[in-house]
Amino acid sequence: MRFLIVSLLAAFSFPSLGAAAETERLIVYPLQTEEGFGELGNMLADIVAGQIEQITDYEVLTYGDLQQFVELEALKQALGKDDENDQVLVTLSEKAKATYLVKGGLTQLGSAKTLSLTLLRTAD
């Protein structure tokens, strides 16, 4: 599983930071999961965050890091609204001064599990 995640991240096109550039932030949000996965989505999000941090120069923030920006319950309520989910994530990323965010999901079809990740630019 770890090799697969590294391979997926290698396919992402992370913009290079210039030598004199200020370190930019990237946030990896918890993966949305179907029932039955338990904490697997959170664990995979942490692995993804660690791998991105190893292969890029970005300061990578996780869900745990975001707790300093918003109250946990407010975040849970906001993330529960599918139609507003992307805008909420962008707003939180802006408050955390993150240039990028990674969001995704973990689904199962039969015995196959699918991990999908999306890299979004949140700042100009």
N, CA and C atoms as an extended XYZ file, in Angstrom:
372
Properties=species:S:1:pos:R:3:atomname:S:1:resname:S:1:resid:I:1 pbc="F F F"
N         0.829       -1.187        0.000 N   MET     1
C         0.000        0.000        0.000 CA  MET     1
C         0.872        1.249        0.000 C   MET     1
N         1.958        1.246        0.778 N   ARG     2
C         2.836        2.420        0.862 CA  ARG     2
C         3.463        2.713       -0.497 C   ARG     2
N         3.887        1.682       -1.231 N   PHE     3
C         4.479        1.882       -2.548 CA  PHE     3
C         3.483        2.505       -3.502 C   PHE     3
N         2.236        2.067       -3.426 N   LEU     4
C         1.195        2.603       -4.283 CA  LEU     4
C         0.995        4.087       -4.024 C   LEU     4
N         0.962        4.493       -2.764 N   ILE     5
C         0.778        5.905       -2.421 CA  ILE     5
C         1.947        6.737       -2.917 C   ILE     5
N         3.159        6.256       -2.740 N   VAL     6
C         4.330        6.975       -3.238 CA  VAL     6
C         4.245        7.118       -4.754 C   VAL     6
N         3.831        6.068       -5.440 N   SER     7
C         3.693        6.120       -6.894 CA  SER     7
C         2.635        7.134       -7.306 C   SER     7
N         1.509        7.151       -6.607 N   LEU     8
C         0.461        8.117       -6.907 CA  LEU     8
C         0.957        9.540       -6.712 C   LEU     8
N         1.678        9.780       -5.633 N   LEU     9
C         2.167       11.124       -5.356 CA  LEU     9
C         3.216       11.562       -6.366 C   LEU     9
N         3.990       10.627       -6.851 N   ALA    10
C         4.987       10.960       -7.869 CA  ALA    10
C         4.310       11.448       -9.144 C   ALA    10
N         3.083       11.018       -9.374 N   ALA    11
C         2.348       11.433      -10.563 CA  ALA    11
C         1.774       12.842      -10.416 C   ALA    11
N         1.628       13.329       -9.185 N   PHE    12
C         1.166       14.695       -8.976 CA  PHE    12
C         2.188       15.670       -9.529 C   PHE    12
N         1.731       16.770      -10.024 N   SER    13
C         2.636       17.804      -10.505 CA  SER    13
C         2.723       18.896       -9.447 C   SER    13
N         3.673       18.771       -8.533 N   PHE    14
C         3.865       19.775       -7.502 CA  PHE    14
C         4.768       20.873       -8.052 C   PHE    14
N         4.281       22.107       -8.105 N   PRO    15
C         5.123       23.198       -8.587 CA  PRO    15
C         6.369       23.328       -7.726 C   PRO    15
N         7.482       23.589       -8.368 N   SER    16
C         8.755       23.722       -7.666 CA  SER    16
C         8.850       25.082       -6.989 C   SER    16
N         9.403       25.070       -5.781 N   LEU    17
C         9.638       26.323       -5.075 CA  LEU    17
C        11.010       26.835       -5.456 C   LEU    17
N        11.104       28.114       -5.769 N   GLY    18
C        12.398       28.724       -6.090 CA  GLY    18
C        13.284       28.750       -4.867 C   GLY    18
N        14.581       28.892       -5.078 N   ALA    19
C        15.536       28.867       -3.976 CA  ALA    19
C        15.269       29.979       -2.963 C   ALA    19
N        14.852       31.149       -3.426 N   ALA    20
C        14.643       32.278       -2.526 CA  ALA    20
C        13.192       32.381       -2.065 C   ALA    20
N        12.341       31.492       -2.528 N   ALA    21
C        10.918       31.578       -2.203 CA  ALA    21
C        10.661       31.201       -0.750 C   ALA    21
N         9.639       31.827       -0.188 N   GLU    22
C         9.206       31.481        1.153 CA  GLU    22
C         8.530       30.105        1.093 C   GLU    22
N         8.727       29.290        2.116 N   THR    23
C         8.117       27.960        2.138 CA  THR    23
C         6.602       28.091        2.117 C   THR    23
N         5.976       27.404        1.167 N   GLU    24
C         4.527       27.428        1.051 CA  GLU    24
C         3.936       26.261        1.829 C   GLU    24
N         2.668       26.434        2.210 N   ARG    25
C         1.973       25.394        2.955 CA  ARG    25
C         1.046       24.607        2.042 C   ARG    25
N         0.911       23.336        2.355 N   LEU    26
C        -0.007       22.440        1.671 CA  LEU    26
C        -0.741       21.673        2.764 C   LEU    26
N        -2.062       21.574        2.655 N   ILE    27
C        -2.847       20.878        3.670 CA  ILE    27
C        -3.390       19.576        3.094 C   ILE    27
N        -3.219       18.490        3.834 N   VAL    28
C        -3.818       17.210        3.475 CA  VAL    28
C        -4.987       16.988        4.433 C   VAL    28
N        -6.205       16.990        3.867 N   TYR    29
C        -7.399       16.799        4.669 CA  TYR    29
C        -7.698       15.315        4.834 C   TYR    29
N        -8.463       14.953        5.881 N   PRO    30
C        -8.842       13.547        6.052 CA  PRO    30
C        -9.591       13.053        4.810 C   PRO    30
N        -9.357       11.826        4.451 N   LEU    31
C       -10.031       11.248        3.291 CA  LEU    31
C       -11.466       10.901        3.651 C   LEU    31
N       -12.371       11.177        2.745 N   GLN    32
C       -13.749       10.755        2.946 CA  GLN    32
C       -13.803        9.256        2.692 C   GLN    32
N       -14.453        8.534        3.590 N   THR    33
C       -14.499        7.078        3.463 CA  THR    33
C       -15.930        6.570        3.572 C   THR    33
N       -16.114        5.391        3.051 N   GLU    34
C       -17.395        4.705        3.191 CA  GLU    34
C       -17.429        4.025        4.552 C   GLU    34
N       -18.625        3.626        4.971 N   GLU    35
C       -18.751        2.905        6.236 CA  GLU    35
C       -17.909        1.630        6.189 C   GLU    35
N       -17.362        1.289        7.322 N   GLY    36
C       -16.602        0.055        7.425 CA  GLY    36
C       -15.092        0.248        7.346 C   GLY    36
N       -14.636        1.451        6.982 N   PHE    37
C       -13.199        1.686        6.889 CA  PHE    37
C       -12.594        2.164        8.207 C   PHE    37
N       -13.432        2.560        9.170 N   GLY    38
C       -12.928        3.021       10.458 CA  GLY    38
C       -11.977        4.193       10.297 C   GLY    38
N       -10.824        4.086       10.909 N   GLU    39
C        -9.827        5.165       10.895 CA  GLU    39
C        -8.859        5.072        9.715 C   GLU    39
N        -9.113        4.163        8.774 N   LEU    40
C        -8.204        3.969        7.646 CA  LEU    40
C        -8.020        5.250        6.837 C   LEU    40
N        -9.087        6.024        6.650 N   GLY    41
C        -8.980        7.278        5.904 CA  GLY    41
C        -8.033        8.261        6.560 C   GLY    41
N        -8.096        8.367        7.889 N   ASN    42
C        -7.195        9.265        8.614 CA  ASN    42
C        -5.753        8.768        8.563 C   ASN    42
N        -5.587        7.465        8.693 N   MET    43
C        -4.229        6.902        8.638 CA  MET    43
C        -3.604        7.114        7.260 C   MET    43
N        -4.378        6.880        6.201 N   LEU    44
C        -3.862        7.089        4.850 CA  LEU    44
C        -3.548        8.559        4.597 C   LEU    44
N        -4.379        9.461        5.112 N   ALA    45
C        -4.114       10.891        4.950 CA  ALA    45
C        -2.784       11.264        5.604 C   ALA    45
N        -2.498       10.691        6.770 N   ASP    46
C        -1.221       10.951        7.437 CA  ASP    46
C        -0.048       10.410        6.628 C   ASP    46
N        -0.218        9.230        6.027 N   ILE    47
C         0.839        8.650        5.190 CA  ILE    47
C         1.069        9.533        3.962 C   ILE    47
N        -0.027        9.967        3.332 N   VAL    48
C         0.077       10.850        2.161 CA  VAL    48
C         0.804       12.128        2.546 C   VAL    48
N         0.451       12.720        3.686 N   ALA    49
C         1.096       13.955        4.148 CA  ALA    49
C         2.602       13.739        4.343 C   ALA    49
N         2.951       12.629        4.964 N   GLY    50
C         4.371       12.336        5.183 CA  GLY    50
C         5.136       12.160        3.888 C   GLY    50
N         4.516       11.497        2.920 N   GLN    51
C         5.177       11.283        1.634 CA  GLN    51
C         5.334       12.595        0.867 C   GLN    51
N         4.305       13.437        0.887 N   ILE    52
C         4.405       14.737        0.204 CA  ILE    52
C         5.522       15.559        0.829 C   ILE    52
N         5.607       15.522        2.147 N   GLU    53
C         6.646       16.280        2.846 CA  GLU    53
C         8.043       15.795        2.451 C   GLU    53
N         8.176       14.478        2.222 N   GLN    54
C         9.476       13.923        1.848 CA  GLN    54
C         9.883       14.267        0.420 C   GLN    54
N         8.905       14.390       -0.499 N   ILE    55
C         9.268       14.590       -1.910 CA  ILE    55
C         9.125       16.032       -2.385 C   ILE    55
N         8.724       16.940       -1.482 N   THR    56
C         8.584       18.347       -1.859 CA  THR    56
C         9.223       19.236       -0.802 C   THR    56
N         9.228       20.530       -1.070 N   ASP    57
C         9.743       21.510       -0.117 CA  ASP    57
C         8.622       22.217        0.637 C   ASP    57
N         7.384       21.720        0.504 N   TYR    58
C         6.251       22.364        1.158 CA  TYR    58
C         6.205       22.053        2.644 C   TYR    58
N         5.658       23.009        3.412 N   GLU    59
C         5.323       22.744        4.799 CA  GLU    59
C         3.958       22.062        4.751 C   GLU    59
N         3.886       20.815        5.166 N   VAL    60
C         2.659       20.032        5.047 CA  VAL    60
C         1.915       20.037        6.377 C   VAL    60
N         0.637       20.433        6.316 N   LEU    61
C        -0.220       20.453        7.494 CA  LEU    61
C        -1.259       19.344        7.377 C   LEU    61
N        -1.681       18.820        8.509 N   THR    62
C        -2.693       17.774        8.540 CA  THR    62
C        -3.898       18.248        9.346 C   THR    62
N        -4.895       17.397        9.425 N   TYR    63
C        -6.112       17.683       10.177 CA  TYR    63
C        -5.778       18.104       11.605 C   TYR    63
N        -4.856       17.412       12.223 N   GLY    64
C        -4.455       17.748       13.595 CA  GLY    64
C        -3.915       19.162       13.694 C   GLY    64
N        -3.176       19.593       12.682 N   ASP    65
C        -2.634       20.950       12.674 CA  ASP    65
C        -3.733       22.004       12.562 C   ASP    65
N        -4.826       21.656       11.878 N   LEU    66
C        -5.911       22.613       11.660 CA  LEU    66
C        -6.704       22.927       12.914 C   LEU    66
N        -6.598       22.108       13.925 N   GLN    67
C        -7.371       22.330       15.142 CA  GLN    67
C        -7.049       23.672       15.788 C   GLN    67
N        -5.872       24.225       15.501 N   GLN    68
C        -5.527       25.538       16.036 CA  GLN    68
C        -6.249       26.659       15.292 C   GLN    68
N        -6.792       26.385       14.104 N   PHE    69
C        -7.466       27.412       13.316 CA  PHE    69
C        -8.977       27.433       13.508 C   PHE    69
N        -9.565       26.298       13.774 N   VAL    70
C       -11.023       26.225       13.961 CA  VAL    70
C       -11.347       25.226       15.052 C   VAL    70
N       -12.502       25.358       15.634 N   GLU    71
C       -12.933       24.389       16.636 CA  GLU    71
C       -13.293       23.090       15.942 C   GLU    71
N       -13.004       21.996       16.580 N   LEU    72
C       -13.209       20.675       15.993 CA  LEU    72
C       -14.661       20.444       15.586 C   LEU    72
N       -15.597       20.792       16.412 N   GLU    73
C       -16.998       20.544       16.078 CA  GLU    73
C       -17.454       21.345       14.867 C   GLU    73
N       -17.012       22.598       14.766 N   ALA    74
C       -17.379       23.422       13.617 CA  ALA    74
C       -16.825       22.811       12.335 C   ALA    74
N       -15.613       22.289       12.393 N   LEU    75
C       -15.008       21.660       11.222 CA  LEU    75
C       -15.785       20.407       10.823 C   LEU    75
N       -16.152       19.588       11.798 N   LYS    76
C       -16.905       18.371       11.495 CA  LYS    76
C       -18.241       18.707       10.832 C   LYS    76
N       -18.930       19.720       11.342 N   GLN    77
C       -20.206       20.118       10.745 CA  GLN    77
C       -20.003       20.605        9.320 C   GLN    77
N       -18.993       21.429        9.122 N   ALA    78
C       -18.743       21.992        7.800 CA  ALA    78
C       -18.372       20.904        6.794 C   ALA    78
N       -17.547       19.934        7.217 N   LEU    79
C       -17.123       18.878        6.306 CA  LEU    79
C       -18.255       17.917        5.985 C   LEU    79
N       -19.311       17.926        6.779 N   GLY    80
C       -20.442       17.044        6.539 CA  GLY    80
C       -21.364       17.533        5.440 C   GLY    80
N       -21.230       18.761        5.002 N   LYS    81
C       -22.089       19.333        3.962 CA  LYS    81
C       -21.404       19.164        2.617 C   LYS    81
N       -21.803       18.139        1.866 N   ASP    82
C       -21.142       17.812        0.608 CA  ASP    82
C       -21.138       18.964       -0.388 C   ASP    82
N       -22.274       19.675       -0.513 N   ASP    83
C       -22.360       20.725       -1.516 CA  ASP    83
C       -21.482       21.922       -1.197 C   ASP    83
N       -21.131       22.096        0.072 N   GLU    84
C       -20.293       23.223        0.472 CA  GLU    84
C       -18.877       22.776        0.816 C   GLU    84
N       -18.596       21.495        0.706 N   ASN    85
C       -17.340       20.922        1.171 CA  ASN    85
C       -16.118       21.604        0.569 C   ASN    85
N       -16.057       21.745       -0.760 N   ASP    86
C       -14.886       22.342       -1.399 CA  ASP    86
C       -14.657       23.766       -0.941 C   ASP    86
N       -15.721       24.565       -0.846 N   GLN    87
C       -15.559       25.950       -0.424 CA  GLN    87
C       -15.083       26.037        1.023 C   GLN    87
N       -15.576       25.150        1.879 N   VAL    88
C       -15.131       25.123        3.272 CA  VAL    88
C       -13.649       24.785        3.337 C   VAL    88
N       -13.230       23.789        2.569 N   LEU    89
C       -11.817       23.401        2.564 CA  LEU    89
C       -10.940       24.536        2.067 C   LEU    89
N       -11.381       25.240        1.027 N   VAL    90
C       -10.613       26.375        0.490 CA  VAL    90
C       -10.520       27.477        1.542 C   VAL    90
N       -11.631       27.768        2.216 N   THR    91
C       -11.633       28.809        3.246 CA  THR    91
C       -10.682       28.451        4.383 C   THR    91
N       -10.722       27.201        4.835 N   LEU    92
C        -9.804       26.774        5.896 CA  LEU    92
C        -8.358       26.856        5.432 C   LEU    92
N        -8.111       26.489        4.194 N   SER    93
C        -6.754       26.555        3.651 CA  SER    93
C        -6.258       27.997        3.613 C   SER    93
N        -7.132       28.908        3.219 N   GLU    94
C        -6.748       30.324        3.190 CA  GLU    94
C        -6.426       30.826        4.588 C   GLU    94
N        -7.238       30.440        5.583 N   LYS    95
C        -6.978       30.854        6.965 CA  LYS    95
C        -5.655       30.303        7.469 C   LYS    95
N        -5.302       29.111        7.016 N   ALA    96
C        -4.041       28.495        7.424 CA  ALA    96
C        -2.877       28.966        6.553 C   ALA    96
N        -3.169       29.869        5.605 N   LYS    97
C        -2.168       30.406        4.674 CA  LYS    97
C        -1.499       29.305        3.867 C   LYS    97
N        -2.317       28.325        3.426 N   ALA    98
C        -1.816       27.222        2.605 CA  ALA    98
C        -2.061       27.549        1.135 C   ALA    98
N        -1.077       27.302        0.306 N   THR    99
C        -1.195       27.545       -1.125 CA  THR    99
C        -1.946       26.408       -1.811 C   THR    99
N        -1.807       25.198       -1.303 N   TYR   100
C        -2.430       24.020       -1.900 CA  TYR   100
C        -3.154       23.212       -0.833 C   TYR   100
N        -4.080       22.385       -1.289 N   LEU   101
C        -4.701       21.414       -0.408 CA  LEU   101
C        -4.840       20.099       -1.168 C   LEU   101
N        -4.788       19.006       -0.429 N   VAL   102
C        -5.003       17.674       -0.985 CA  VAL   102
C        -6.235       17.111       -0.299 C   VAL   102
N        -7.201       16.678       -1.102 N   LYS   103
C        -8.396       16.047       -0.571 CA  LYS   103
C        -8.602       14.758       -1.336 C   LYS   103
N        -9.415       13.902       -0.801 N   GLY   104
C        -9.634       12.646       -1.514 CA  GLY   104
C       -10.629       11.765       -0.820 C   GLY   104
N       -10.687       10.549       -1.287 N   GLY   105
C       -11.626        9.604       -0.729 CA  GLY   105
C       -11.145        8.184       -0.890 C   GLY   105
N       -11.736        7.311       -0.104 N   LEU   106
C       -11.415        5.893       -0.137 CA  LEU   106
C       -12.740        5.154       -0.297 C   LEU   106
N       -12.874        4.396       -1.359 N   THR   107
C       -14.114        3.673       -1.626 CA  THR   107
C       -13.816        2.200       -1.873 C   THR   107
N       -14.861        1.419       -1.818 N   GLN   108
C       -14.714       -0.012       -2.063 CA  GLN   108
C       -15.792       -0.474       -3.020 C   GLN   108
N       -15.378       -1.245       -4.026 N   LEU   109
C       -16.298       -1.866       -4.966 CA  LEU   109
C       -15.937       -3.344       -5.001 C   LEU   109
N       -16.771       -4.146       -4.390 N   GLY   110
C       -16.439       -5.561       -4.259 CA  GLY   110
C       -15.258       -5.708       -3.320 C   GLY   110
N       -14.218       -6.396       -3.777 N   SER   111
C       -13.035       -6.564       -2.928 CA  SER   111
C       -11.959       -5.517       -3.226 C   SER   111
N       -12.190       -4.684       -4.236 N   ALA   112
C       -11.194       -3.670       -4.618 CA  ALA   112
C       -11.431       -2.372       -3.864 C   ALA   112
N       -10.345       -1.780       -3.364 N   LYS   113
C       -10.400       -0.481       -2.699 CA  LYS   113
C        -9.767        0.552       -3.626 C   LYS   113
N       -10.382        1.730       -3.707 N   THR   114
C        -9.873        2.788       -4.578 CA  THR   114
C        -9.551        4.025       -3.750 C   THR   114
N        -8.334        4.518       -3.877 N   LEU   115
C        -7.896        5.748       -3.232 CA  LEU   115
C        -7.829        6.823       -4.302 C   LEU   115
N        -8.571        7.917       -4.110 N   SER   116
C        -8.507        9.018       -5.072 CA  SER   116
C        -8.022       10.262       -4.340 C   SER   116
N        -7.105       10.993       -4.963 N   LEU   117
C        -6.542       12.209       -4.380 CA  LEU   117
C        -6.641       13.341       -5.396 C   LEU   117
N        -6.925       14.546       -4.895 N   THR   118
C        -6.999       15.727       -5.744 CA  THR   118
C        -6.148       16.821       -5.129 C   THR   118
N        -5.299       17.434       -5.926 N   LEU   119
C        -4.469       18.553       -5.502 CA  LEU   119
C        -5.118       19.829       -6.027 C   LEU   119
N        -5.466       20.752       -5.111 N   LEU   120
C        -6.099       22.012       -5.501 CA  LEU   120
C        -5.237       23.195       -5.075 C   LEU   120
N        -5.090       24.171       -5.947 N   ARG   121
C        -4.401       25.412       -5.601 CA  ARG   121
C        -5.443       26.338       -4.980 C   ARG   121
N        -5.137       26.876       -3.807 N   THR   122
C        -6.101       27.715       -3.086 CA  THR   122
C        -5.688       29.176       -3.034 C   THR   122
N        -4.484       29.492       -3.457 N   ALA   123
C        -3.998       30.879       -3.413 CA  ALA   123
C        -3.473       31.274       -4.793 C   ALA   123
N        -3.511       32.563       -5.048 N   ASP   124
C        -3.009       33.072       -6.339 CA  ASP   124
C        -1.518       33.183       -6.361 C   ASP   124
